[in-house]
Each structure stands twice: as C-alpha cells, then as structure tokens.
Amino acid sequence: MMKNLNNQRVLVTGASKGIGMAIARQMLVKGAQVVLHYHSTFDTAESVQQEFGKDKVALVKADLMEPKQSANLFFKATECFGGLDTVVINAGIFEACTIDTDWEKWFSSWQRTIRVNLDAAGILTRLSLEHFQNQKQGRIIYIGSRAAVRGETQEYLAYAASKGGLTSLAKSVARSFGKYDIKSFVIAPGFTRTDMAMEAISKIGEAQVLENLALNELTQPEDIAPLAAFIASGQMDHATGTTIDLNAGSHIR
Ligand SMILES: NC(=O)c1ccc[n+]([C@@H]2O[C@H](COP(=O)([O-])OP(=O)(O)OC[C@H]3O[C@@H](n4cnc5c(N)ncnc54)[C@H](OP(=O)(O)O)[C@@H]3O)[C@@H](O)[C@H]2O)c1
C-alpha cells in the first residue's frame, strides 16, 4: 500500500497543465504540500490553489528559457514551505523542425529546446543537490521520454537529444549522490494525451498511434501521476537511477 505524502514538500515544474498538473494534483491528494510552477498558463494553476488552499499549494511563475529565472524559481520554491523533499523536473517543449528548415531557424529551435528541456533541468538539479545535501535527503524525478531510448523522427532531433541528456543526468545524480541519501529517477512516457502531443498525434492520425500501442487506449496524464507520487513516498528508493517506461507498450525493451 502506498504511504501518504504528509510532511512531503514537492516542487513540480510545468504544473499548469498536462502531465505536470496531474502529478501536482496526485501529490496533493496524497497529502503533500506542492509548489506549483507555471509560466504562461495561470488560470488552471490558480484553480488548483483555490481547490486545495494556500497552506497546501504555492504558485511560482518562471520562464525556464531564462537561466536566472530557473534559479530564482528554485530559491522561491524552497521558501514557500521551508524546504523541498522532492523536485519533479517536468516542464518541457516539443518543437517540430525538419532539417530542410532555414539554418538559423533550425538552430534557434534547437537552442530553445535545449534551454527549456536540459539547461533548466541542469540548473534545478545543481540547486536541488546543494539543498538536499544540506538537509541530508531528497529525490529528483525527471520526466524524460520514450524518445531518449528509442530515438525520434527527424523533426524532433533536438527534443530526443534533450531527453537523452536528461536521462544521463538522472543516472549520474543517482550514482554520485546516493551516499547523501539523494535519489533520482526518470519516468519516460510515450504519447500522452496533452496539448504538447496532440499536434503530432493529429498529424500521424490517432488511429495509427493507437495501432502502435500494445494497449487499447492512449495514455492520459492521470496514468503517469501515481508513479510519481509512489516515487516521492520513498517506496522506490532502491530503484534509484532507473528509467521507468510508461508508454502503453509502444516501445518495450
Ligand atoms: N505528452 C506527451 O506525449 C509526452 C511524451 C513524452 C514525454 N513528455 C514530457 O512530459 C513533460 C510534460 O509534457 P506535457 O505533455 O504535459 O506538455 P504540456 O501539456 O504542453 O505542458 C508543458 C508544461 O511545460 C511548461 N513550459 C513550457 N515552456 C515553458 C517555459 N519556457 N518556461 C516554463 N515552463 C514552460 C508549460 O507551462 P505554461 O503552460 O504555464 O507556459 C506547461 O506547464 C515534458 O517534459 C514532455 O517532454 C510528454
């Protein structure tokens, strides 16, 4: 049985919608206090705060394209509830850009992707490690992707590279900081029904996407959230460094 998350303080990045929102809600239902990070989508973030109350939910805005804002997000988040026990690095972008695109546009898209998906993750990791070393425990949960293990189609070269980097980062954290009681995990979703994926899914065709799954239905954000809460509960600590596939059987390894 899953332990409750009372006394757990969790930062979830990109929690204003999609997978991050589902993870934040699941952590709250299990009793955690959650710092809910958002960038441009305020209304849904605010509605979670109204539902669970300000003693349970704090809202922090940051553009993770900007390194200083990523660092400030972390400092503000540690102040909300007097520290953090788990950091969920979830915010990300998924821009399509084929290699026949004008060079400068292609490289701008590459850089935006790396800045949000990997540079911000690096900054948040570095600050989490300092914080967790001081408080002698902590967990980082990275939301990676099937793309890191399977590769992607050529319009998403930067995205797959960013998720590969994130996955290696998580493994290095697990190896280097386990002795400080710091644990690190990757959850690797396949296509999940969110705003991010729907453009690609509609291009491929939903029937074709379903055909490529072992299961009969597309993954929902709510299918991913319980695993994140379980990791935060500490009951998976001895699986530190692991990448857990959550892709409806679309890529089994
Ligand atoms: N959906 C899928 O099929 C799928 C598959 C594999 C992996 N993933 C991964 O799952 C994670 C969540 O994706 P999702 O599908 O839930 O996407 P989503 O619904 O598009 O949500 C993305 C989140 O990231 C935030 N974000 C985007 N750009 C940002 C920026 N510059 N600064 C700060 N925050 C920013 C958004 O904040 P605002 O809306 O407030 O701006 C939003 O909360 C991502 O890391 C993604 O790569 C998703």
The ligand as an SDF file (V2000), in Angstrom:
LIG
                    3D

 48 52  0  0  0  0  0  0  0  0999 V2000
    2.6300   14.4500  -23.9010 N   0  0  0  0  0  0  0  0  0  0  0  0
    3.4560   13.5170  -24.3460 C   0  0  0  0  0  0  0  0  0  0  0  0
    3.1320   12.7310  -25.2760 O   0  0  0  0  0  0  0  0  0  0  0  0
    4.8190   13.3520  -23.7200 C   0  0  0  0  0  0  0  0  0  0  0  0
    5.5700   12.2140  -24.0720 C   0  0  0  0  0  0  0  0  0  0  0  0
    6.8230   12.0360  -23.5040 C   0  0  0  0  0  0  0  0  0  0  0  0
    7.3140   12.9760  -22.6210 C   0  0  0  0  0  0  0  0  0  0  0  0
    6.5670   14.0700  -22.3070 N   0  0  0  0  0  0  0  0  0  0  0  0
    7.1730   15.0350  -21.3910 C   0  0  0  0  0  0  0  0  0  0  0  0
    6.2860   15.3360  -20.3440 O   0  0  0  0  0  0  0  0  0  0  0  0
    6.5270   16.6560  -19.8690 C   0  0  0  0  0  0  0  0  0  0  0  0
    5.2080   17.4110  -19.7780 C   0  0  0  0  0  0  0  0  0  0  0  0
    4.6370   17.4690  -21.0750 O   0  0  0  0  0  0  0  0  0  0  0  0
    3.0700   17.6630  -21.3460 P   0  0  0  0  0  0  0  0  0  0  0  0
    2.7170   16.7080  -22.3960 O   0  0  0  0  0  0  0  0  0  0  0  0
    2.3370   17.6900  -20.0660 O   0  0  0  0  0  0  0  0  0  0  0  0
    3.1020   19.1100  -22.0190 O   0  0  0  0  0  0  0  0  0  0  0  0
    2.1290   20.3900  -21.9160 P   0  0  0  0  0  0  0  0  0  0  0  0
    0.7490   19.9710  -21.6090 O   0  0  0  0  0  0  0  0  0  0  0  0
    2.4290   21.1580  -23.1380 O   0  0  0  0  0  0  0  0  0  0  0  0
    2.7230   21.1520  -20.6400 O   0  0  0  0  0  0  0  0  0  0  0  0
    4.0150   21.7010  -20.6890 C   0  0  0  0  0  0  0  0  0  0  0  0
    4.3100   22.4240  -19.3920 C   0  0  0  0  0  0  0  0  0  0  0  0
    5.6350   22.9750  -19.5060 O   0  0  0  0  0  0  0  0  0  0  0  0
    5.5770   24.3600  -19.2240 C   0  0  0  0  0  0  0  0  0  0  0  0
    6.5210   25.1260  -20.0490 N   0  0  0  0  0  0  0  0  0  0  0  0
    6.6510   25.1080  -21.3910 C   0  0  0  0  0  0  0  0  0  0  0  0
    7.5690   26.0240  -21.7720 N   0  0  0  0  0  0  0  0  0  0  0  0
    7.9990   26.6330  -20.6410 C   0  0  0  0  0  0  0  0  0  0  0  0
    8.9420   27.6730  -20.3720 C   0  0  0  0  0  0  0  0  0  0  0  0
    9.6140   28.3240  -21.3420 N   0  0  0  0  0  0  0  0  0  0  0  0
    9.1330   28.0400  -19.0990 N   0  0  0  0  0  0  0  0  0  0  0  0
    8.4530   27.4400  -18.1110 C   0  0  0  0  0  0  0  0  0  0  0  0
    7.5560   26.4660  -18.2850 N   0  0  0  0  0  0  0  0  0  0  0  0
    7.3370   26.0620  -19.5450 C   0  0  0  0  0  0  0  0  0  0  0  0
    4.1560   24.7960  -19.5350 C   0  0  0  0  0  0  0  0  0  0  0  0
    3.8620   25.9570  -18.7440 O   0  0  0  0  0  0  0  0  0  0  0  0
    2.7770   27.0870  -19.1790 P   0  0  0  0  0  0  0  0  0  0  0  0
    1.6680   26.3770  -19.9020 O   0  0  0  0  0  0  0  0  0  0  0  0
    2.3670   27.6980  -17.8790 O   0  0  0  0  0  0  0  0  0  0  0  0
    3.5040   28.0500  -20.0650 O   0  0  0  0  0  0  0  0  0  0  0  0
    3.3430   23.5690  -19.1230 C   0  0  0  0  0  0  0  0  0  0  0  0
    3.0250   23.6200  -17.7690 O   0  0  0  0  0  0  0  0  0  0  0  0
    7.5270   17.2870  -20.8530 C   0  0  0  0  0  0  0  0  0  0  0  0
    8.8210   17.2580  -20.3140 O   0  0  0  0  0  0  0  0  0  0  0  0
    7.4350   16.3720  -22.0570 C   0  0  0  0  0  0  0  0  0  0  0  0
    8.6140   16.3690  -22.8080 O   0  0  0  0  0  0  0  0  0  0  0  0
    5.3370   14.2700  -22.8320 C   0  0  0  0  0  0  0  0  0  0  0  0
  1  2  1  0
  2  3  2  0
  2  4  1  0
  4  5  1  0
  4 48  2  0
  5  6  2  0
  6  7  1  0
  7  8  2  0
  8  9  1  0
  8 48  1  0
  9 10  1  0
  9 46  1  0
 10 11  1  0
 11 12  1  0
 11 44  1  0
 12 13  1  0
 13 14  1  0
 14 15  2  0
 14 16  1  0
 14 17  1  0
 17 18  1  0
 18 19  2  0
 18 20  1  0
 18 21  1  0
 21 22  1  0
 22 23  1  0
 23 24  1  0
 23 42  1  0
 24 25  1  0
 25 26  1  0
 25 36  1  0
 26 27  1  0
 26 35  1  0
 27 28  2  0
 28 29  1  0
 29 30  1  0
 29 35  2  0
 30 31  1  0
 30 32  2  0
 32 33  1  0
 33 34  2  0
 34 35  1  0
 36 37  1  0
 36 42  1  0
 37 38  1  0
 38 39  2  0
 38 40  1  0
 38 41  1  0
 42 43  1  0
 44 45  1  0
 44 46  1  0
 46 47  1  0
M  CHG  2   8   1  16  -1
M  END
$$$$
